[in-house]
Amino acid sequence: MADNGNAGKAVKVASILLALLFLLNGGLKVFGMMVDRFALWGYPAWFQYLIGVVEVLAGVGFLRRATRFPAAAVVVVIMLGAIYTLVRAGAAAQAAVPAVALILAMFVGKNSR
């Protein structure tokens, strides 16, 4: 979809929001600031770094129109995993942010092909 009209503006805004979210959250993981949470959820420490790097790359991907679709596809998978993890851990209320990110990523992906 060409970036024109209201839908194009909405895609740009959603892409910028997703870029900021994943650059920040991915960065926290890359710098090891969520090791305790990942351990609490039953994941090894290395998994935090892997997810962090993928999130940072996705965040960068949202900044270019040509890479928005693959970034959105990756984020959809990660957010499904995040929602599953939080629900399984009994923290379903905390799944609101990943759910919103999932919806935004689906919107960007659908309108970026």
QUIKA-V117098 format. One record per backbone hydrogen bond with DSSP energy under -0.5 kcal/mol. NH is the residue of the N-H (numbers start at 1). CO is the residue of the C=O. Records with the same first field share a line. If there is no record, write none. Layout:
NH = CO / CO
This chain:
4 = 2
8 = 4
9 = 5
10 = 6
11 = 7
12 = 8
13 = 9
14 = 10
15 = 11
16 = 12
17 = 13
18 = 14
19 = 15
20 = 16
21 = 17
22 = 18
23 = 19
24 = 20
25 = 21
26 = 22
27 = 23
28 = 24
29 = 25
30 = 26
31 = 27
32 = 29
33 = 28
35 = 32
38 = 34
39 = 35
40 = 36
41 = 37
42 = 39
43 = 38
47 = 44
48 = 44 / 45
49 = 45
50 = 46
51 = 47
52 = 48
53 = 49
54 = 50
55 = 51
56 = 52
57 = 53
58 = 54
59 = 55
60 = 56
61 = 57
62 = 58
63 = 60
64 = 61
67 = 64
68 = 64 / 65
71 = 67
72 = 68
73 = 69
74 = 70
75 = 71
76 = 72
77 = 73
78 = 74
79 = 75
80 = 76
81 = 77
82 = 78
83 = 79
84 = 80
85 = 81
86 = 82
87 = 83
88 = 84
89 = 85
90 = 87
91 = 86
94 = 91
95 = 92
96 = 93
97 = 94
98 = 94
99 = 95
100 = 96
101 = 97
102 = 98
103 = 99
104 = 100
105 = 101
106 = 102
107 = 103
108 = 104
109 = 105
110 = 106
111 = 107
112 = 109
